[in-house]
């Protein structure tokens, strides 16, 4: 039986460490930054007040910067704001 690609499968911590040890530190940091920014962007609900709009734009900017690094390393690592976790 083949698992659906839409169902996330957790990977053991040891495997994650092994994968991470093969990647440059700045790429790992960009991945963490991107995931945090996506959570921040998805936290906001419409309608937005002025402060929330500014915070959301800042999170989108952080996500864009992280995605630039991730995309340069491997385009399949790019994280989109609408993606569920």
Biopython code that builds the backbone (N, CA, C, O; Angstrom):
import numpy as np
from Bio.PDB.StructureBuilder import StructureBuilder

atoms = [
    (1, "UNK", "N", (0.849, -1.173, 0.000)),
    (1, "UNK", "CA", (0.000, 0.000, 0.000)),
    (1, "UNK", "C", (0.896, 1.238, 0.000)),
    (1, "UNK", "O", (1.889, 1.288, 0.725)),
    (2, "UNK", "N", (0.555, 2.208, -0.791)),
    (2, "UNK", "CA", (1.333, 3.447, -0.896)),
    (2, "UNK", "C", (0.626, 4.540, -0.110)),
    (2, "UNK", "O", (-0.575, 4.758, -0.268)),
    (3, "UNK", "N", (1.388, 5.226, 0.742)),
    (3, "UNK", "CA", (0.826, 6.323, 1.525)),
    (3, "UNK", "C", (0.577, 7.527, 0.638)),
    (3, "UNK", "O", (1.314, 7.766, -0.319)),
    (4, "UNK", "N", (-0.445, 8.272, 0.951)),
    (4, "UNK", "CA", (-0.775, 9.476, 0.203)),
    (4, "UNK", "C", (0.312, 10.526, 0.410)),
    (4, "UNK", "O", (0.803, 10.676, 1.528)),
    (5, "UNK", "N", (0.701, 11.255, -0.633)),
    (5, "UNK", "CA", (1.714, 12.303, -0.448)),
    (5, "UNK", "C", (1.190, 13.482, 0.368)),
    (5, "UNK", "O", (1.977, 14.323, 0.805)),
    (6, "UNK", "N", (-0.121, 13.557, 0.581)),
    (6, "UNK", "CA", (-0.699, 14.660, 1.344)),
    (6, "UNK", "C", (-0.686, 14.395, 2.845)),
    (6, "UNK", "O", (-0.901, 15.314, 3.635)),
    (7, "UNK", "N", (-0.438, 13.151, 3.248)),
    (7, "UNK", "CA", (-0.412, 12.815, 4.664)),
    (7, "UNK", "C", (1.018, 12.928, 5.167)),
    (7, "UNK", "O", (1.890, 12.183, 4.720)),
    (8, "UNK", "N", (1.275, 13.859, 6.100)),
    (8, "UNK", "CA", (2.640, 13.999, 6.602)),
    (8, "UNK", "C", (3.031, 12.788, 7.456)),
    (8, "UNK", "O", (2.259, 12.324, 8.295)),
    (9, "UNK", "N", (4.217, 12.304, 7.227)),
    (9, "UNK", "CA", (4.737, 11.176, 7.990)),
    (9, "UNK", "C", (5.892, 11.692, 8.834)),
    (9, "UNK", "O", (6.870, 12.207, 8.293)),
    (10, "UNK", "N", (5.793, 11.561, 10.157)),
    (10, "UNK", "CA", (6.889, 12.058, 11.000)),
    (10, "UNK", "C", (8.161, 11.230, 10.801)),
    (10, "UNK", "O", (8.110, 10.016, 10.602)),
    (11, "UNK", "N", (9.284, 11.914, 10.861)),
    (11, "UNK", "CA", (10.554, 11.200, 10.755)),
    (11, "UNK", "C", (11.205, 11.197, 12.133)),
    (11, "UNK", "O", (11.076, 12.168, 12.878)),
    (12, "UNK", "N", (11.897, 10.129, 12.476)),
    (12, "UNK", "CA", (12.555, 10.065, 13.786)),
    (12, "UNK", "C", (13.609, 11.173, 13.938)),
    (12, "UNK", "O", (14.173, 11.647, 12.952)),
    (13, "UNK", "N", (13.859, 11.567, 15.169)),
    (13, "UNK", "CA", (14.827, 12.629, 15.441)),
    (13, "UNK", "C", (16.214, 12.278, 14.918)),
    (13, "UNK", "O", (16.921, 13.149, 14.410)),
    (14, "UNK", "N", (16.603, 11.039, 15.034)),
    (14, "UNK", "CA", (17.920, 10.619, 14.547)),
    (14, "UNK", "C", (18.071, 10.817, 13.049)),
    (14, "UNK", "O", (19.137, 11.207, 12.572)),
    (15, "UNK", "N", (17.008, 10.549, 12.311)),
    (15, "UNK", "CA", (17.035, 10.745, 10.858)),
    (15, "UNK", "C", (17.096, 12.231, 10.533)),
    (15, "UNK", "O", (17.820, 12.642, 9.626)),
    (16, "UNK", "N", (16.337, 13.039, 11.273)),
    (16, "UNK", "CA", (16.367, 14.485, 11.057)),
    (16, "UNK", "C", (17.762, 15.056, 11.323)),
    (16, "UNK", "O", (18.226, 15.934, 10.596)),
    (17, "UNK", "N", (18.419, 14.561, 12.351)),
    (17, "UNK", "CA", (19.785, 15.011, 12.665)),
    (17, "UNK", "C", (20.737, 14.612, 11.549)),
    (17, "UNK", "O", (21.602, 15.397, 11.161)),
    (18, "UNK", "N", (20.586, 13.409, 11.033)),
    (18, "UNK", "CA", (21.438, 12.953, 9.927)),
    (18, "UNK", "C", (21.247, 13.824, 8.687)),
    (18, "UNK", "O", (22.217, 14.207, 8.034)),
    (19, "UNK", "N", (20.000, 14.130, 8.370)),
    (19, "UNK", "CA", (19.714, 14.983, 7.211)),
    (19, "UNK", "C", (20.298, 16.371, 7.442)),
    (19, "UNK", "O", (20.927, 16.949, 6.555)),
    (20, "UNK", "N", (20.082, 16.898, 8.647)),
    (20, "UNK", "CA", (20.584, 18.230, 8.974)),
    (20, "UNK", "C", (22.092, 18.332, 8.952)),
    (20, "UNK", "O", (22.637, 19.388, 8.630)),
    (21, "UNK", "N", (22.782, 17.243, 9.290)),
    (21, "UNK", "CA", (24.242, 17.285, 9.302)),
    (21, "UNK", "C", (24.828, 17.371, 7.896)),
    (21, "UNK", "O", (26.001, 17.709, 7.734)),
    (22, "UNK", "N", (24.038, 17.075, 6.897)),
    (22, "UNK", "CA", (24.503, 17.130, 5.507)),
    (22, "UNK", "C", (24.225, 18.482, 4.857)),
    (22, "UNK", "O", (24.637, 18.720, 3.722)),
    (23, "UNK", "N", (23.531, 19.368, 5.569)),
    (23, "UNK", "CA", (23.155, 20.671, 5.003)),
    (23, "UNK", "C", (23.957, 21.779, 5.676)),
    (23, "UNK", "O", (24.320, 21.665, 6.847)),
    (24, "UNK", "N", (24.233, 22.853, 4.933)),
    (24, "UNK", "CA", (24.917, 24.002, 5.540)),
    (24, "UNK", "C", (24.067, 24.648, 6.646)),
    (24, "UNK", "O", (22.837, 24.609, 6.600)),
    (25, "UNK", "N", (24.731, 25.230, 7.616)),
    (25, "UNK", "CA", (24.044, 25.837, 8.765)),
    (25, "UNK", "C", (23.084, 26.946, 8.323)),
    (25, "UNK", "O", (21.976, 27.045, 8.852)),
    (26, "UNK", "N", (23.493, 27.779, 7.362)),
    (26, "UNK", "CA", (22.622, 28.890, 6.958)),
    (26, "UNK", "C", (21.335, 28.380, 6.305)),
    (26, "UNK", "O", (20.305, 29.049, 6.383)),
    (27, "UNK", "N", (21.373, 27.219, 5.667)),
    (27, "UNK", "CA", (20.170, 26.644, 5.065)),
    (27, "UNK", "C", (19.255, 26.097, 6.158)),
    (27, "UNK", "O", (18.038, 26.264, 6.089)),
    (28, "UNK", "N", (19.831, 25.451, 7.158)),
    (28, "UNK", "CA", (19.022, 24.963, 8.283)),
    (28, "UNK", "C", (18.355, 26.117, 9.017)),
    (28, "UNK", "O", (17.188, 26.022, 9.396)),
    (29, "UNK", "N", (19.092, 27.207, 9.220)),
    (29, "UNK", "CA", (18.517, 28.376, 9.891)),
    (29, "UNK", "C", (17.410, 28.981, 9.047)),
    (29, "UNK", "O", (16.388, 29.406, 9.586)),
    (30, "UNK", "N", (17.592, 29.028, 7.733)),
    (30, "UNK", "CA", (16.555, 29.558, 6.845)),
    (30, "UNK", "C", (15.301, 28.688, 6.904)),
    (30, "UNK", "O", (14.187, 29.208, 6.842)),
    (31, "UNK", "N", (15.470, 27.383, 7.023)),
    (31, "UNK", "CA", (14.312, 26.492, 7.121)),
    (31, "UNK", "C", (13.521, 26.758, 8.403)),
    (31, "UNK", "O", (12.291, 26.805, 8.384)),
    (32, "UNK", "N", (14.229, 26.930, 9.505)),
    (32, "UNK", "CA", (13.570, 27.243, 10.778)),
    (32, "UNK", "C", (12.866, 28.582, 10.689)),
    (32, "UNK", "O", (11.720, 28.709, 11.119)),
    (33, "UNK", "N", (13.544, 29.596, 10.130)),
    (33, "UNK", "CA", (12.950, 30.922, 9.985)),
    (33, "UNK", "C", (11.694, 30.878, 9.120)),
    (33, "UNK", "O", (10.695, 31.523, 9.438)),
    (34, "UNK", "N", (11.744, 30.119, 8.029)),
    (34, "UNK", "CA", (10.599, 30.020, 7.127)),
    (34, "UNK", "C", (9.412, 29.357, 7.812)),
    (34, "UNK", "O", (8.280, 29.821, 7.671)),
    (35, "UNK", "N", (9.652, 28.290, 8.544)),
    (35, "UNK", "CA", (8.558, 27.608, 9.229)),
    (35, "UNK", "C", (7.933, 28.497, 10.303)),
    (35, "UNK", "O", (6.713, 28.503, 10.466)),
    (36, "UNK", "N", (8.753, 29.244, 11.034)),
    (36, "UNK", "CA", (8.228, 30.174, 12.041)),
    (36, "UNK", "C", (7.425, 31.294, 11.384)),
    (36, "UNK", "O", (6.375, 31.688, 11.892)),
    (37, "UNK", "N", (7.918, 31.804, 10.260)),
    (37, "UNK", "CA", (7.219, 32.869, 9.549)),
    (37, "UNK", "C", (5.876, 32.387, 9.006)),
    (37, "UNK", "O", (4.897, 33.132, 9.037)),
    (38, "UNK", "N", (5.816, 31.153, 8.509)),
    (38, "UNK", "CA", (4.550, 30.612, 8.007)),
    (38, "UNK", "C", (3.539, 30.507, 9.142)),
    (38, "UNK", "O", (2.371, 30.859, 8.977)),
    (39, "UNK", "N", (3.992, 30.022, 10.295)),
    (39, "UNK", "CA", (3.082, 29.946, 11.448)),
    (39, "UNK", "C", (2.565, 31.335, 11.823)),
    (39, "UNK", "O", (1.387, 31.504, 12.140)),
    (40, "UNK", "N", (3.451, 32.316, 11.783)),
    (40, "UNK", "CA", (3.067, 33.688, 12.118)),
    (40, "UNK", "C", (2.064, 34.236, 11.095)),
    (40, "UNK", "O", (1.076, 34.864, 11.475)),
    (41, "UNK", "N", (2.308, 34.005, 9.823)),
    (41, "UNK", "CA", (1.405, 34.499, 8.776)),
    (41, "UNK", "C", (0.035, 33.845, 8.913)),
    (41, "UNK", "O", (-0.986, 34.521, 8.788)),
    (42, "UNK", "N", (0.000, 32.555, 9.165)),
    (42, "UNK", "CA", (-1.272, 31.836, 9.272)),
    (42, "UNK", "C", (-2.036, 32.157, 10.547)),
    (42, "UNK", "O", (-3.215, 31.824, 10.666)),
    (43, "UNK", "N", (-1.381, 32.795, 11.489)),
    (43, "UNK", "CA", (-2.025, 33.161, 12.755)),
    (43, "UNK", "C", (-3.038, 34.290, 12.578)),
    (43, "UNK", "O", (-4.005, 34.376, 13.336)),
    (44, "UNK", "N", (-2.833, 35.136, 11.610)),
    (44, "UNK", "CA", (-3.692, 36.303, 11.423)),
    (44, "UNK", "C", (-4.965, 35.951, 10.672)),
    (44, "UNK", "O", (-4.941, 35.166, 9.725)),
    (45, "UNK", "N", (-6.075, 36.537, 11.102)),
    (45, "UNK", "CA", (-7.363, 36.361, 10.448)),
    (45, "UNK", "C", (-7.879, 37.719, 10.012)),
    (45, "UNK", "O", (-7.596, 38.734, 10.648)),
    (46, "UNK", "N", (-8.631, 37.732, 8.934)),
    (46, "UNK", "CA", (-9.183, 38.981, 8.417)),
    (46, "UNK", "C", (-10.373, 39.398, 9.261)),
    (46, "UNK", "O", (-11.013, 38.517, 9.835)),
    (47, "UNK", "N", (-10.713, 40.644, 9.377)),
    (47, "UNK", "CA", (-9.998, 41.831, 8.923)),
    (47, "UNK", "C", (-8.837, 42.167, 9.859)),
    (47, "UNK", "O", (-8.891, 41.893, 11.058)),
    (48, "UNK", "N", (-7.805, 42.755, 9.299)),
    (48, "UNK", "CA", (-6.595, 43.076, 10.059)),
    (48, "UNK", "C", (-6.569, 44.550, 10.438)),
    (48, "UNK", "O", (-6.893, 45.420, 9.630)),
    (49, "UNK", "N", (-6.173, 44.816, 11.690)),
    (49, "UNK", "CA", (-5.942, 46.203, 12.079)),
    (49, "UNK", "C", (-4.562, 46.615, 11.554)),
    (49, "UNK", "O", (-3.847, 45.793, 10.979)),
    (50, "UNK", "N", (-4.197, 47.847, 11.744)),
    (50, "UNK", "CA", (-2.941, 48.371, 11.213)),
    (50, "UNK", "C", (-1.730, 47.638, 11.779)),
    (50, "UNK", "O", (-0.807, 47.301, 11.038)),
    (51, "UNK", "N", (-1.728, 47.390, 13.087)),
    (51, "UNK", "CA", (-0.594, 46.690, 13.700)),
    (51, "UNK", "C", (-0.484, 45.255, 13.200)),
    (51, "UNK", "O", (0.613, 44.776, 12.913)),
    (52, "UNK", "N", (-1.627, 44.566, 13.095)),
    (52, "UNK", "CA", (-1.608, 43.186, 12.595)),
    (52, "UNK", "C", (-1.148, 43.127, 11.147)),
    (52, "UNK", "O", (-0.430, 42.206, 10.759)),
    (53, "UNK", "N", (-1.553, 44.096, 10.353)),
    (53, "UNK", "CA", (-1.131, 44.132, 8.953)),
    (53, "UNK", "C", (0.379, 44.305, 8.859)),
    (53, "UNK", "O", (1.032, 43.662, 8.038)),
    (54, "UNK", "N", (0.934, 45.175, 9.700)),
    (54, "UNK", "CA", (2.386, 45.388, 9.711)),
    (54, "UNK", "C", (3.119, 44.129, 10.170)),
    (54, "UNK", "O", (4.147, 43.766, 9.599)),
    (55, "UNK", "N", (2.593, 43.462, 11.200)),
    (55, "UNK", "CA", (3.215, 42.225, 11.680)),
    (55, "UNK", "C", (3.160, 41.129, 10.627)),
    (55, "UNK", "O", (4.118, 40.375, 10.457)),
    (56, "UNK", "N", (2.029, 41.040, 9.917)),
    (56, "UNK", "CA", (1.889, 40.028, 8.866)),
    (56, "UNK", "C", (2.858, 40.305, 7.720)),
    (56, "UNK", "O", (3.475, 39.382, 7.188)),
    (57, "UNK", "N", (2.990, 41.569, 7.344)),
    (57, "UNK", "CA", (3.928, 41.936, 6.282)),
    (57, "UNK", "C", (5.368, 41.639, 6.688)),
    (57, "UNK", "O", (6.173, 41.218, 5.857)),
    (58, "UNK", "N", (5.692, 41.852, 7.948)),
    (58, "UNK", "CA", (7.041, 41.532, 8.436)),
    (58, "UNK", "C", (7.300, 40.031, 8.362)),
    (58, "UNK", "O", (8.385, 39.600, 7.971)),
    (59, "UNK", "N", (6.295, 39.236, 8.740)),
    (59, "UNK", "CA", (6.434, 37.779, 8.669)),
    (59, "UNK", "C", (6.574, 37.323, 7.213)),
    (59, "UNK", "O", (7.358, 36.421, 6.921)),
    (60, "UNK", "N", (5.821, 37.941, 6.302)),
    (60, "UNK", "CA", (5.943, 37.604, 4.883)),
    (60, "UNK", "C", (7.324, 37.980, 4.348)),
    (60, "UNK", "O", (7.884, 37.271, 3.511)),
    (61, "UNK", "N", (7.867, 39.090, 4.831)),
    (61, "UNK", "CA", (9.210, 39.499, 4.421)),
    (61, "UNK", "C", (10.260, 38.497, 4.914)),
    (61, "UNK", "O", (11.176, 38.133, 4.176)),
    (62, "UNK", "N", (10.117, 38.060, 6.161)),
    (62, "UNK", "CA", (11.027, 37.052, 6.709)),
    (62, "UNK", "C", (10.930, 35.752, 5.915)),
    (62, "UNK", "O", (11.941, 35.112, 5.626)),
    (63, "UNK", "N", (9.711, 35.375, 5.569)),
    (63, "UNK", "CA", (9.501, 34.160, 4.773)),
    (63, "UNK", "C", (10.155, 34.294, 3.400)),
    (63, "UNK", "O", (10.774, 33.345, 2.919)),
    (64, "UNK", "N", (10.029, 35.443, 2.773)),
    (64, "UNK", "CA", (10.638, 35.648, 1.451)),
    (64, "UNK", "C", (12.161, 35.562, 1.524)),
    (64, "UNK", "O", (12.795, 34.972, 0.649)),
    (65, "UNK", "N", (12.746, 36.149, 2.565)),
    (65, "UNK", "CA", (14.197, 36.084, 2.723)),
    (65, "UNK", "C", (14.668, 34.648, 2.940)),
    (65, "UNK", "O", (15.665, 34.219, 2.357)),
    (66, "UNK", "N", (13.948, 33.913, 3.778)),
    (66, "UNK", "CA", (14.317, 32.520, 4.040)),
    (66, "UNK", "C", (14.134, 31.675, 2.782)),
    (66, "UNK", "O", (14.966, 30.819, 2.483)),
    (67, "UNK", "N", (13.046, 31.913, 2.043)),
    (67, "UNK", "CA", (12.797, 31.155, 0.819)),
    (67, "UNK", "C", (13.847, 31.430, -0.249)),
    (67, "UNK", "O", (14.138, 30.559, -1.069)),
    (68, "UNK", "N", (14.411, 32.617, -0.246)),
    (68, "UNK", "CA", (15.470, 32.936, -1.204)),
    (68, "UNK", "C", (16.691, 32.049, -0.953)),
    (68, "UNK", "O", (17.306, 31.548, -1.894)),
    (69, "UNK", "N", (17.031, 31.861, 0.308)),
    (69, "UNK", "CA", (18.162, 30.994, 0.666)),
    (69, "UNK", "C", (17.826, 29.536, 0.368)),
    (69, "UNK", "O", (18.637, 28.808, -0.206)),
    (70, "UNK", "N", (16.617, 29.113, 0.765)),
    (70, "UNK", "CA", (16.211, 27.732, 0.532)),
    (70, "UNK", "C", (16.129, 27.413, -0.957)),
    (70, "UNK", "O", (16.534, 26.332, -1.385)),
    (71, "UNK", "N", (15.610, 28.341, -1.739)),
    (71, "UNK", "CA", (15.484, 28.131, -3.176)),
    (71, "UNK", "C", (16.827, 28.061, -3.875)),
    (71, "UNK", "O", (16.985, 27.334, -4.856)),
    (72, "UNK", "N", (17.790, 28.812, -3.376)),
    (72, "UNK", "CA", (19.128, 28.762, -3.967)),
    (72, "UNK", "C", (19.796, 27.416, -3.684)),
    (72, "UNK", "O", (20.562, 26.910, -4.503)),
    (73, "UNK", "N", (19.497, 26.841, -2.515)),
    (73, "UNK", "CA", (20.085, 25.550, -2.158)),
    (73, "UNK", "C", (19.359, 24.405, -2.873)),
    (73, "UNK", "O", (19.986, 23.530, -3.469)),
    (74, "UNK", "N", (18.016, 24.433, -2.799)),
    (74, "UNK", "CA", (17.197, 23.416, -3.449)),
    (74, "UNK", "C", (15.791, 23.987, -3.620)),
    (74, "UNK", "O", (15.110, 24.221, -2.622)),
    (75, "UNK", "N", (15.339, 24.215, -4.843)),
    (75, "UNK", "CA", (14.022, 24.834, -5.063)),
    (75, "UNK", "C", (12.848, 24.066, -4.435)),
    (75, "UNK", "O", (11.794, 24.653, -4.188)),
    (76, "UNK", "N", (13.017, 22.783, -4.179)),
    (76, "UNK", "CA", (11.918, 22.015, -3.573)),
    (76, "UNK", "C", (11.778, 22.282, -2.074)),
    (76, "UNK", "O", (10.828, 21.797, -1.460)),
    (77, "UNK", "N", (12.691, 23.034, -1.473)),
    (77, "UNK", "CA", (12.619, 23.347, -0.044)),
    (77, "UNK", "C", (11.781, 24.591, 0.251)),
    (77, "UNK", "O", (11.501, 24.888, 1.412)),
    (78, "UNK", "N", (11.385, 25.312, -0.782)),
    (78, "UNK", "CA", (10.619, 26.551, -0.589)),
    (78, "UNK", "C", (9.305, 26.238, 0.136)),
    (78, "UNK", "O", (8.612, 25.274, -0.188)),
    (79, "UNK", "N", (8.984, 27.075, 1.120)),
    (79, "UNK", "CA", (7.780, 26.892, 1.930)),
    (79, "UNK", "C", (6.795, 27.996, 1.587)),
    (79, "UNK", "O", (7.158, 29.171, 1.547)),
    (80, "UNK", "N", (5.539, 27.614, 1.338)),
    (80, "UNK", "CA", (4.493, 28.584, 0.989)),
    (80, "UNK", "C", (3.623, 28.876, 2.210)),
    (80, "UNK", "O", (3.439, 28.002, 3.057)),
    (81, "UNK", "N", (3.083, 30.099, 2.313)),
    (81, "UNK", "CA", (2.312, 30.476, 3.495)),
    (81, "UNK", "C", (1.020, 29.676, 3.690)),
    (81, "UNK", "O", (0.575, 29.516, 4.827)),
    (82, "UNK", "N", (0.415, 29.177, 2.635)),
    (82, "UNK", "CA", (-0.845, 28.465, 2.774)),
    (82, "UNK", "C", (-0.711, 27.009, 3.142)),
    (82, "UNK", "O", (-1.712, 26.332, 3.380)),
    (83, "UNK", "N", (0.520, 26.512, 3.192)),
    (83, "UNK", "CA", (0.731, 25.093, 3.453)),
    (83, "UNK", "C", (0.399, 24.749, 4.894)),
    (83, "UNK", "O", (0.848, 25.428, 5.818)),
    (84, "UNK", "N", (-0.380, 23.705, 5.088)),
    (84, "UNK", "CA", (-0.730, 23.267, 6.435)),
    (84, "UNK", "C", (0.332, 22.359, 7.013)),
    (84, "UNK", "O", (1.071, 21.704, 6.279)),
    (85, "UNK", "N", (0.405, 22.323, 8.332)),
    (85, "UNK", "CA", (1.388, 21.476, 9.004)),
    (85, "UNK", "C", (0.698, 20.350, 9.712)),
    (85, "UNK", "O", (1.355, 19.521, 10.341)),
]
sb = StructureBuilder()
sb.init_structure("model")
sb.init_model(0)
sb.init_chain("A")
sb.init_seg("    ")
for serial, (resi, resn, name, xyz) in enumerate(atoms, 1):
    if name == "N":
        sb.init_residue(resn, " ", resi, " ")
    sb.init_atom(name, np.array(xyz, "f"), 0.0, 1.0, " ", f" {name:<3s}", serial, name[0])
structure = sb.get_structure()
